[in-house]
Amino acid sequence: MGQCVTKCKNPSSSLGSKSGDKEPGGKAQGKKGGGGHKEEPGPMGGKASSDLLANGTKKMEVTADTLQPPAPSGDTRKEELLSNGEECSLLRIEELFRNYKDEQDDAILEEGMERFCIDLCVDPAEFRVLVLAWKFQAATMCKFTRKEFVEGCKAIKADSLEGIHTRFPCLLLEAQSEEKFKDLYRFTFQFGLDSEEGQRSLHRDIAIALWRLVFTQNMPSILEQWLDFLTENPSGVKGISRDTWNMFLNFTQVIGPDLSNYSEDEAWPSLFDTFVEWEMERRKKEEEQEEIKRRGTESCSTENLAAQALEGR
């Protein structure tokens, strides 16, 4: 996504003023005067007011129809009140989108995404951006379509840069939930694919980077060993399938850090069998090296003690 950026000049800047945007056409249809309502032709074909006063029910029906505000249309519909009475303007969301969209495509592409991240004071490659893409349900890296951006901003109830930035703590907390993280984790695989190329598996290097990124908040104890295994790549792996990606999350939750409860007889991907074998062999060599080092240290200590004893005679 381009050069990582972590600073900006105006982190609280936003497009559009909440205090200055008001819904057009909010006037009442009926005018008060002389202690009563000015009569409008009603559904009964324009009866005299005295007839209406003689029938309370019909009087109330006419009054309700008369005072019914017109249905919003056009730009008026683009002003919504979301839950909890918090105002979120579609006009401001679309204005924010236009500020970063590509000149030809109706989407925010790599250049616009980098400017968007600069103004949000986030690194394009950091976890918060992944979480935002998840909430926007972005289909492709380095790209927000108009629909993804607008619906995403509505989902997090933000219509400005400042509003989006202030939502990050809540979004990060939400991502810690087991079920929500599982959804984020599975989204990350699809997000990493090049949909235009019809990819069905992640390139090994991309998978390594995304695994490290998605586990930012809660890193499994076995993660570094797994990534070392993939980096060394003794199996000659070129890509990571969706099944392998999804099963690794289960692996981190079920298999202990010492790998003692792992069984090849269970329905794990064959790559996991190779990893466990590789890791156990690595640990065995590490223990042997530690033992050699320990014996060498003890031998040196014994020789030093012997030399000191000779000197003391």
N, C-alpha and C positions, 0 to 999 in steps of 0.2 A: 504493500500500500504506500510505498514511497518512504521518504526519510522520516524517521521517528521524531515527533515533536512533543515537547512536554510543557512549553511555556506559551503564553499569548499576552497581548497588550491589554485586552479588555475582556476578561472572563465573564462579566455579567451583561455584556451587550446582547440585545435581542432586537428582532425586527417587529415593529408595531407596538403601540402603547395600549395597555389594557384599559387605562383610564380614558383614553380618547376614542375607543371604538364603541359605538352604541348601535343598537338595532334601528334601522330605518323603519318608518311607517308604524310607530307604536301608538297612534292617536286613537281615542275612543270615537265610535261612530255617532253616538247620540249626544246632544248638548242639553245641558240642564237649563231650565228657565221657568220662572213663574211658579215654582213649587211643584212642577210636574214634568213629565217627559214630552218632548215634541213627538207627535204621532208620526209613524212611518206606515205606509200601506202594509198590512199584515197578510198572513196566509189566508185570511177569511175574505179577501177581495175588497179591503178598504172600508170596513164598517166604521160607524161613528164612534167617537171615544166614549159616549155615554153607554153604548151597548157593551163595550169592553169592560167598563167599570161595573156593570151589573153582573158580570160573570168573572169571578176572581180567578178561576183556573185559566181561562183564556187570556186574561190580562197578564198572568205570570208567564204563559207560554210566549206571548208576543214580546214581553220584556226580555226574556232569555234570548230569543232570536235576535232582537234588536241590539242587545249588548254583546253578542257573540263577536269576538275579534276576528278579522279576516285571516284565513290560512296563510302562513308565510310562504313566500315564493321568491325565486331568484336568489340574490345575495343574502336576503334575510334568513333563508334556511341555513346558511353557512355559519350562523352564530348559534352555538349549542351550550346548554348547561349540563355538565356531566354530573355524575354522582357526587354526593356530599356538597352540592351547591358550588362546586369549583368550576369557574368559567374556563372554557378552552375554545379558542376561536379557530375555526377552520380557515378563515381568511388569513390569519396570521401564520398558521401552519403552512398553507400554500405559498405565502409570501416567503417564508423561511426556505421552503423547498426551492423556489425559483432562484434564490440567491446562490445556490450551489449546483443547480442542474446544468447539464451539458448544453451547449448551444444547439446541437443537432438532435440529440436523443432526449426524450422526456424522462430522464433519469439522472441521478447523481452518480458520476463515474469516478475514476481514480483521482483525477485532479481535484474535482469538487469534494470528494471524500476527504482528501488530505487537508483542504482548507476548512472543511467542516470540523475535523478533529483539532486543527490548530485553534479555531475559535472556541471549541469546547474545552481546550486545555487538556487534551488526552493524547496519548501516544496511539497512533493507528494500530499498533501491534499489541496493545495491552488488553487485559481481560475485560475491562469495562466496555470496550468497543465490541467485543464478542457478545457480551450480555445484551448490549443495545441492539445488535444485529438479530439476536435471538428474539427479543421483544418485538422487533419490526418484522420478524419472520422473513428476513432477507434470503433470497434464493441463491445469490452469488456473492462471492467476496468482492470488495471494492465497488459495490453497486447497490444503490437504493432506487427502486422504481418509485414513481409518484404514489402508487397505491400503497406500497410498503411503508413509505415515509409518512404519509398522511394517517393511515390506519395505525401505524406504530406510535405516532405522537398522541393520537387519541387514546390508545391503549394505556399509555403511561401518564396521560393527562398533562401534557406539556405542549406549549405552543411557541416556545422561545428557547434560545440557547441556554439562558439562565434556568428556565424551567426544566430542561432536559438534564442539565448538570446537577440540579438539586435532587433529582430522582435517583441518581446513582447509588447512594447509600441504601435506599430501599430495594433497589434492583439487586444489589450484591447480597443483601440479606435474604431476599427471595430465592436466589440461586443456591443458597445453602440448604434449603429444604431437600430432603431425599428425592421426592417425586419430581420436584421442579428441576433439580440437578440432572436427574435421569433424562428429562426432556431436553435440557440444554446440551447434555452430552451427546445425545443422538442427533440433535440438530447440527452440532458441530461437524459431524462426518459429512452430512449432506452439504453443508455450507462450504466445505473445503473442496468439493468436487467442481470440476469445470463442466457445467451443464451444457454449454454450447458445444463442447467436444464429445459429449455423451459419455463421460467417464463414469465408471461403475466402481472403481477402487481408488483409494488415495495413494498418491506417490509416497514412497517411504519417507522421504525427507519432509514432506508436508505433514504427514501423519505424526512424525516425531515432534514437529513444532506445535501442532494442534493439541497433542496429548499434554505437552508441557504447559500450554496456555490454558486449556480447559480445567486442569487440576490446580490452578493458581491458588485457590482458597483452601483446598483440602488435598494435599499431595499424599497419595498412598506410599507406604514405606517401600514398596517394591518398584515404584515407578522408575527411579534412576537406573536400577539394574536392567529393567525392561528396555529402556531407551538406549542404554549402553549395548545391549544385545542387538538391537536393531541397527545401531550405528556400526558396530563391528560386522554385522550381517553375515554370520557363518552359513546361513541357509540360502543366501543369494536372493533374498526377498526383494521384489521390485515394487510391489504395491500391497496395500492393506485393504482387505475386503470389509464390507459392512458387518458381516458376521463376526469377523475377528475383532473389529472395533467395538461392537456391542458386548461381546463376550469378555473383553478385557475388564470392563467395569464390574461384571460379575466376579471375575477372577480376583480383583482387588478386594472385594467384599467377603469372599468365601475362603480364599486360601490365605493361610497365615504367613507372616514374613519369613518364617524358617522353611516354608514350602513343604513341611513334613506331611501335611494332609492332602497333598496333590496326588491324584491317581490318574494314570494314563488310561485306565479302563472307563473313566467317565467321558462324557461327550464334549471334551474340550477340542478346539482346533488343533491340528497337528503342530502348528507353529508354537503353541504353548508347551507341547511335549519337548520340542527342541530347546526352547528357552529354559525350562526347568533343568534339563540335562546339562545345558551350558552353564547355568548359574551354579548348580551343585558342584560341577567340576571346577569352576572358578573359585568357589569358596574353599574347596579342598586344597587347591594350589596355594591360596592365600594363607591357609592354616599351616601348610608345610613350610612356607617362607617365614612365617612368624616363628615357627618352631626352630628353624635353622638360625634365625636371628637371635632367638632367646638363648640357644645353646652357645652361640658365638659370644654373646654377652657374658654368660656364666663362665665360659672358658677364659675369657680375658680377665675376669675378676679373680679367678683361681690363680692364674699366672701372676697377677699383680700381688696377690697376697703372699705367694711363694717368694717373689722377688723381695718383698718387704721383710720377710722372715730371714732371708739370707743376709740382707743388709744389717739386720739387727744383731747378728752374731758377732 
